[in-house]
Amino acid sequence: MARSDSFTKKWASVPAQFERPTDALIDRGWAGGAAEDPPEAKWENWWHNRVDEALAEIEANGAMAWFEDVPYSIGATVRSGGKNWIAAIASIGTEPGGVDDAGHWQGLSLEIASQAEAEDGDEATSSNVKRMTPLRVLQAIKARISSASETIAGMLRIATQAETDAGVRDDVAVTPKKLAGAVDFAIIYPNGGTEASPATIAANMRYPEANPFPGYYVDCVLEVWINGNWFDPGTMQTSGSTAYGAKASQINGGDIIVRTLLSGIHQNPALSGTASPDAAGATTSAPCRVKVRKVKGATA
């Protein structure tokens, strides 16, 4: 049948007769039979009170009080010094937390470790009897992981695109994607041209083109297609108002402007110093492309 009350009310708590039997009687127990003396009330009271006291300790504290004559095995739990302990090493006579306790007992506690205790890296002083919450575990891990440097392995945060573009910080990591975002490359085809069909540019013209990397500074190299070769036509002035060449450059950190000179877009390489392998004469129009390289740093 189910128990209907607690052990706070113990048998023989205020007995009229109360005495511990001798060890011999405890070892023998009640013999029974008409020829034997019946159990005396004082011994019965002691026995029932002893059982109730032990059960009350378990009921209230979750463990019985520690006694020096008990051979405790690993995993045994006891109550001592106002808190519960669990045996890590089998022992007898070693009081939990006492001078002889060399790791025999581990305290059981619901107290949560402080942040300072969680981050304490000294095994000699670190607490081993308090609970670690997920937050405390995270704080302990962070405290033990060093920031990486050129000589120390550790942890680095991923740089933002703005940090990568600025190129100032030396304590963050740059990913390939962020690097590509900081320094990139594209080819544009002025005057409505495409890679498959580059459009022609003519002498003494201005062709505005959108920056393929809006908000960023760019370096530009203009090339023309003449006699089966792409090359930079450069710029040159032969005499007076006679000038040849073409150039692409960024204006006010925004659009790219392609500008051709007055007389044509290319002259004999012996005169202009271009990379063209052909000794062609003056050229007044040719297909064009512009190599655009994004440089580090936004325009605003």
C-alpha positions as CSV (number, residue, x, y, z in Angstrom):
1,M,0.0,0.0,0.0
2,A,1.2,3.5,-0.7
3,R,2.8,5.6,2.0
4,S,0.4,8.3,3.2
5,D,2.8,10.6,5.1
6,S,6.4,11.7,5.3
7,F,9.1,10.7,7.6
8,T,9.2,14.0,9.4
9,K,7.3,12.3,12.2
10,K,9.7,9.7,13.4
11,W,9.0,6.7,15.6
12,A,10.2,7.2,19.2
13,S,11.2,10.8,18.7
14,V,10.4,11.5,22.4
15,P,10.6,8.0,23.9
16,A,10.0,7.1,27.5
17,Q,12.4,4.2,27.0
18,F,15.3,4.4,24.5
19,E,18.5,2.4,24.5
20,R,20.9,1.0,21.9
21,P,21.2,-2.8,22.2
22,T,24.6,-4.3,22.6
23,D,26.6,-5.2,19.5
24,A,26.1,-8.9,20.4
25,L,22.4,-8.5,20.6
26,I,22.3,-6.5,17.3
27,D,24.4,-9.3,15.7
28,R,22.1,-12.0,17.0
29,G,18.7,-10.3,16.7
30,W,15.6,-11.6,18.3
31,A,15.8,-15.3,19.0
32,G,12.1,-15.9,19.5
33,G,10.5,-18.7,21.3
34,A,9.0,-19.0,24.8
35,A,12.4,-19.6,26.4
36,E,13.8,-16.3,25.1
37,D,13.4,-12.9,26.6
38,P,10.9,-10.8,24.6
39,P,12.3,-7.6,22.9
40,E,12.3,-4.7,25.3
41,A,10.6,-1.5,24.5
42,K,13.7,0.6,24.7
43,W,15.4,-1.5,22.1
44,E,12.4,-1.6,19.8
45,N,12.2,2.2,20.1
46,W,15.9,2.5,19.2
47,W,15.6,0.2,16.2
48,H,12.4,1.9,14.7
49,N,13.8,5.4,15.3
50,R,17.1,4.4,13.6
51,V,15.2,3.3,10.5
52,D,13.0,6.4,10.4
53,E,16.0,8.7,10.9
54,A,17.8,7.2,7.9
55,L,14.7,7.3,5.7
56,A,14.1,10.9,6.7
57,E,17.6,11.8,5.7
58,I,17.1,10.3,2.3
59,E,13.7,11.9,1.9
60,A,14.9,15.4,2.9
61,N,18.5,15.4,1.4
62,G,18.6,12.7,-1.2
63,A,21.3,10.8,0.7
64,M,22.1,9.5,4.1
65,A,24.7,11.1,6.4
66,W,28.4,10.1,5.9
67,F,29.8,7.7,8.6
68,E,33.5,6.9,8.9
69,D,33.0,3.2,9.3
70,V,31.1,2.7,6.0
71,P,33.1,1.2,3.1
72,Y,31.8,3.5,0.3
73,S,32.0,2.2,-3.3
74,I,32.4,4.4,-6.4
75,G,29.1,6.2,-7.1
76,A,27.9,6.2,-3.6
77,T,26.2,9.4,-2.5
78,V,26.3,10.8,1.1
79,R,25.5,14.0,3.0
80,S,28.3,15.8,4.7
81,G,29.0,19.4,5.6
82,G,25.6,20.6,4.5
83,K,25.8,19.3,0.9
84,N,25.7,16.0,-1.0
85,W,28.8,14.2,-2.4
86,I,29.4,11.3,-4.8
87,A,32.2,8.9,-4.4
88,A,34.8,9.1,-7.2
89,I,37.2,6.6,-5.5
90,A,36.2,3.8,-3.1
91,S,37.1,4.7,0.5
92,I,36.4,4.1,4.1
93,G,37.1,6.8,6.8
94,T,37.8,9.6,4.2
95,E,35.5,12.4,5.0
96,P,34.1,14.3,2.0
97,G,36.0,17.6,1.7
98,G,38.2,16.7,4.6
99,V,42.0,16.9,4.9
100,D,42.4,13.3,3.5
101,D,40.0,13.8,0.6
102,A,42.3,13.6,-2.4
103,G,39.6,13.4,-5.1
104,H,37.8,10.6,-3.3
105,W,34.6,12.7,-3.3
106,Q,33.0,15.1,-5.8
107,G,30.5,17.7,-4.5
108,L,27.1,17.7,-6.0
109,S,25.7,21.2,-6.3
110,L,23.0,23.1,-8.1
111,E,25.0,26.3,-7.9
112,I,25.9,27.8,-11.2
113,A,29.5,28.7,-11.9
114,S,30.2,32.4,-12.4
115,Q,31.7,33.7,-15.6
116,A,35.1,34.2,-13.9
117,E,35.0,30.6,-12.6
118,A,34.0,29.3,-16.1
119,E,36.9,31.2,-17.7
120,D,39.5,30.2,-15.1
121,G,42.2,28.3,-16.9
122,D,44.1,27.2,-13.8
123,E,43.4,23.5,-13.0
124,A,44.7,24.1,-9.5
125,T,42.1,26.7,-8.7
126,S,39.2,25.9,-11.0
127,S,35.9,24.9,-9.3
128,N,34.8,21.3,-9.9
129,V,31.6,21.3,-7.9
130,K,29.4,23.8,-9.8
131,R,27.2,23.5,-12.8
132,M,28.1,24.9,-16.2
133,T,25.2,26.3,-18.2
134,P,25.4,26.5,-22.1
135,L,26.4,30.2,-21.7
136,R,29.2,29.4,-19.3
137,V,30.5,26.7,-21.6
138,L,30.5,29.2,-24.5
139,Q,32.3,31.7,-22.3
140,A,34.9,29.1,-21.2
141,I,35.6,28.1,-24.8
142,K,36.0,31.7,-26.0
143,A,38.3,32.4,-23.1
144,R,40.6,29.5,-24.1
145,I,40.7,30.3,-27.9
146,S,43.2,32.9,-28.8
147,S,43.0,35.3,-31.7
148,A,45.2,34.2,-34.5
149,S,48.3,36.1,-35.5
150,E,51.3,35.6,-37.7
151,T,52.9,33.4,-35.0
152,I,49.9,32.0,-33.1
153,A,47.2,29.6,-34.4
154,G,43.8,30.7,-33.3
155,M,40.4,32.1,-34.3
156,L,39.7,34.9,-36.8
157,R,36.4,36.6,-37.7
158,I,35.5,36.8,-41.4
159,A,36.0,40.3,-42.8
160,T,33.1,42.3,-44.1
161,Q,33.2,43.6,-47.7
162,A,33.7,47.1,-46.4
163,E,36.7,46.0,-44.3
164,T,38.1,44.1,-47.3
165,D,37.7,47.1,-49.5
166,A,39.4,49.4,-46.9
167,G,42.3,47.1,-46.5
168,V,43.2,48.4,-43.1
169,R,42.5,45.7,-40.5
170,D,45.1,43.0,-39.9
171,D,43.0,40.8,-37.5
172,V,40.3,39.4,-39.8
173,A,40.2,36.8,-42.5
174,V,39.4,37.6,-46.2
175,T,37.5,34.9,-48.2
176,P,37.9,34.4,-52.0
177,K,34.4,36.0,-52.5
178,K,35.3,39.1,-50.5
179,L,38.6,39.4,-52.3
180,A,36.9,39.2,-55.6
181,G,34.6,41.9,-54.4
182,A,37.5,44.1,-53.5
183,V,39.6,43.6,-56.7
184,D,37.7,42.5,-59.8
185,F,37.9,42.5,-63.6
186,A,35.6,43.0,-66.5
187,I,35.7,43.7,-70.3
188,I,33.1,46.1,-71.8
189,Y,32.4,46.8,-75.4
190,P,31.7,50.5,-76.1
191,N,29.2,51.9,-78.6
192,G,26.7,49.0,-78.1
193,G,29.2,46.2,-78.9
194,T,29.3,42.7,-77.4
195,E,32.0,40.1,-77.0
196,A,30.7,38.2,-80.0
197,S,30.4,41.4,-82.0
198,P,32.5,44.4,-80.9
199,A,31.3,47.7,-82.2
200,T,33.4,50.2,-84.1
201,I,34.6,53.5,-82.7
202,A,35.5,56.4,-85.0
203,A,37.9,59.4,-84.9
204,N,37.0,62.5,-82.9
205,M,34.2,60.8,-80.8
206,R,33.2,60.5,-77.2
207,Y,31.5,57.3,-76.0
208,P,30.2,57.2,-72.4
209,E,29.9,53.7,-70.8
210,A,28.5,52.6,-67.5
211,N,31.0,51.5,-64.9
212,P,30.7,47.7,-64.5
213,F,31.6,48.2,-60.8
214,P,29.3,51.0,-59.6
215,G,30.6,52.9,-56.6
216,Y,34.2,51.8,-57.1
217,Y,37.3,53.3,-58.7
218,V,38.6,51.5,-61.8
219,D,41.6,51.3,-64.0
220,C,40.9,51.2,-67.8
221,V,42.9,49.9,-70.8
222,L,41.4,50.5,-74.2
223,E,42.2,48.1,-77.0
224,V,41.3,48.1,-80.7
225,W,41.1,45.2,-83.2
226,I,43.2,45.9,-86.2
227,N,44.6,43.2,-88.6
228,G,43.7,40.3,-86.3
229,N,45.2,41.8,-83.1
230,W,43.9,43.4,-79.9
231,F,46.2,46.1,-78.7
232,D,46.3,49.5,-77.0
233,P,46.5,52.2,-79.7
234,G,47.9,54.8,-77.4
235,T,47.8,58.5,-78.2
236,M,50.1,60.7,-80.4
237,Q,50.2,64.1,-82.0
238,T,52.2,64.3,-85.2
239,S,51.9,68.0,-86.0
240,G,49.5,70.9,-85.4
241,S,46.0,69.5,-85.1
242,T,46.9,66.1,-86.4
243,A,46.5,63.5,-83.6
244,Y,45.8,59.8,-83.4
245,G,44.7,57.4,-80.7
246,A,42.0,56.5,-78.2
247,K,41.8,56.4,-74.5
248,A,39.3,55.2,-71.8
249,S,39.2,56.7,-68.3
250,Q,36.8,57.1,-65.4
251,I,35.2,60.5,-64.8
252,N,34.3,61.7,-61.2
253,G,34.6,58.1,-59.9
254,G,31.6,57.1,-62.1
255,D,31.1,56.4,-65.8
256,I,33.9,55.3,-68.1
257,I,34.5,57.7,-71.1
258,V,36.0,56.4,-74.3
259,R,37.6,59.3,-76.3
260,T,39.1,59.1,-79.8
261,L,41.5,61.7,-81.1
262,L,40.9,64.2,-84.0
263,S,42.6,62.5,-86.9
264,G,42.1,58.8,-86.2
265,I,42.4,56.0,-83.7
266,H,45.8,54.5,-84.7
267,Q,48.9,55.4,-86.6
268,N,51.9,53.4,-87.8
269,P,53.4,51.6,-84.7
270,A,56.8,52.9,-85.8
271,L,55.5,56.4,-85.1
272,S,53.0,55.6,-82.2
273,G,55.0,53.0,-80.3
274,T,52.1,50.6,-80.0
275,A,52.3,46.8,-79.7
276,S,50.7,46.2,-83.2
277,P,52.9,43.8,-85.2
278,D,51.7,45.4,-88.5
279,A,53.2,48.5,-90.0
280,A,49.7,49.8,-90.9
281,G,49.1,53.4,-91.7
282,A,46.6,55.7,-90.2
283,T,43.3,54.0,-89.1
284,T,40.2,56.1,-88.6
285,S,37.9,53.4,-87.1
286,A,38.1,50.0,-85.6
287,P,36.3,47.6,-83.3
288,C,37.0,48.4,-79.6
289,R,36.9,46.9,-76.1
290,V,37.9,48.2,-72.7
291,K,39.5,46.1,-70.0
292,V,38.3,47.4,-66.6
293,R,39.9,46.5,-63.3
294,K,38.2,47.3,-60.1
295,V,40.7,48.7,-57.6
296,K,40.5,48.6,-53.8
297,G,38.4,51.2,-52.1
298,A,34.9,52.5,-52.8
299,T,34.3,56.0,-54.3
300,A,32.2,57.0,-51.3
